[in-house]
């Protein structure tokens, strides 16, 4: 099982970065919706919003994920922790998939290279936030510190 530190001192910074990521995704989705409304869901037209290529399906997905990520980071607690980890996986897998199939009919979200790269960057930001924003009680934190101090083998320095 993975180990995530409890109550990391930079937790508010990581959560703020994840919240800003969610805000950008939400704004992008809203702008994309205004530009692609009335088109088919998976159109491969040349529609751009905030420097990224888009279509109606991608706009809808962006609004949904933007609301999820932003909402989870506003709620805070371990809800944000788990949503950030899940979002990291989704954004990284989507970015790699779309990069691999960009010049094929499988590019149903109308990604460009810049969109795929930004999806990967968002995945890394959410992964970083998810790794360090786990919260716990003070008692849990003390128990974790005690476990870490007893489980690390101490060896004598070599001469």
C-alpha positions, -999 to 999 in steps of 0.1 A, spaced: 0 0 0 12 35 -8 24 58 19 12 94 18 24 117 45 -3 131 68 -8 168 73 22 179 52 32 215 59 28 225 23 -6 209 20 -24 243 15 0 251 -14 -6 218 -32 -44 221 -27 -43 257 -41 -24 245 -71 -49 217 -77 -77 242 -72 -62 266 -98 -59 236 -122 -96 229 -117 -104 265 -122 -85 266 -155 -102 234 -167 -136 248 -158 -130 281 -175 -116 263 -206 -147 241 -207 -170 271 -205 -152 290 -232 -151 258 -253 -188 253 -249 -196 288 -262 -174 281 -293 -186 246 -301 -223 248 -292 -245 237 -321 -218 214 -336 -218 176 -335 -205 160 -303 -172 146 -317 -165 171 -345 -130 173 -358 -133 210 -368 -106 236 -362 -122 251 -330 -97 266 -305 -103 279 -270 -76 294 -248 -50 281 -272 -62 245 -272 -81 226 -299 -115 215 -287 -149 200 -297 -183 198 -279 -175 165 -262 -142 178 -249 -159 210 -237 -185 190 -217 -159 167 -202 -138 197 -192 -167 214 -175 -175 183 -155 -139 176 -145 -132 212 -137 -162 212 -113 -151 179 -98 -115 190 -92 -124 225 -80 -152 213 -58 -131 186 -42 -103 210 -34 -127 235 -20 -143 208 2 -108 198 13 -100 169 36 -93 135 22 -120 140 -5 -96 163 -23 -68 138 -17 -86 110 -35 -101 131 -63 -66 146 -70 -52 111 -73 -80 99 -95 -78 131 -116 -41 126 -121 -46 91 -135 -74 103 -158 -54 133 -171 -22 114 -177 -39 84 -194 -60 107 -215 -29 128 -225 -9 97 -235 -38 81 -253 -45 113 -273 -9 118 -281 -6 83 -294 -37 85 -315 -36 122 -326 -35 116 -363 -61 89 -363 -99 87 -361 -95 77 -324 -87 113 -316 -124 118 -307 -117 147 -283 -99 167 -311 -66 170 -292 -36 188 -305 -1 184 -292 -5 214 -269 -37 199 -255 -20 166 -248 10 182 -232 -12 204 -210 -33 173 -200 0 156 -189 10 187 -170 -23 188 -152 -19 152 -144 14 158 -127 1 188 -107 -29 167 -95 -6 138 -87 17 161 -67 -13 175 -48 -27 141 -43 5 128 -28 9 155 -2 -26 167 7 -38 138 29 -51 149 62 -54 131 95 -59 137 132 -30 148 154 -31 114 170 -27 97 136 2 119 127 20 111 160 14 74 154 28 77 119 59 96 132 64 69 159 61 41 133 86 58 110 111 64 137 110 27 148 108 11 113 138 28 97 168 6 103 198 24 117 231 13 105 265 23 117 285 45 92 311 26 72 347 34 78 
